[in-house]
Amino acid sequence: MNHSLHNINGQVIAELHANGTIIRDAQQFLEIMMNLPADKMVIHQACIDESFFDLRSGLAGEILQKVVNYSRQLGIVGDFSSYESKSLRDFIRESNKSNTVVFVSTLGDALKRLSA
């Protein structure tokens, strides 16, 4: 998975580009995360397997646990309005109360939140 780096307010943030690669499990995410030259990262919704957004799959919890365990920050950029799950909406709302994991609609919003 390719990435580009953004330097905002002295913070380096890696933006992942899918290029056909989709994160399908927590181990794959961990390997990508550990190989990035930044502790803060942005992933676009298209880079994550759809099962992430079905909380029953456990993928979201596993990935977010990796972010917390390794003291990283993650921004997920996309349009989450199409998901009707109340538990997912609650999960997104609770995540957005901190800057550890944020769900936002634009790259600019993600960079702003992660560089604060």
HELIX and SHEET records of a PDB file:
HELIX    1   1 ALA A   26  MET A   34  1                                   9    
HELIX    2   2 GLN A   45  CYS A   47  5                                   3    
HELIX    3   3 GLU A   50  PHE A   53  5                                   4    
HELIX    4   4 LEU A   55  SER A   57  5                                   3    
HELIX    5   5 LEU A   59  ASN A   69  1                                  11    
HELIX    6   6 LYS A   86  SER A   95  1                                  10    
HELIX    7   7 LEU A  107  SER A  115  1                                   9    
SHEET    1   A 5 ASN A   2  ILE A   8  0                                        
SHEET    2   A 5 GLN A  11  HIS A  17 -1                                        
SHEET    3   A 5 LYS A  40  HIS A  44  1                                        
SHEET    4   A 5 GLN A  73  VAL A  77  1                                        
SHEET    5   A 5 VAL A 101  VAL A 104  1                                        
END                                                                             
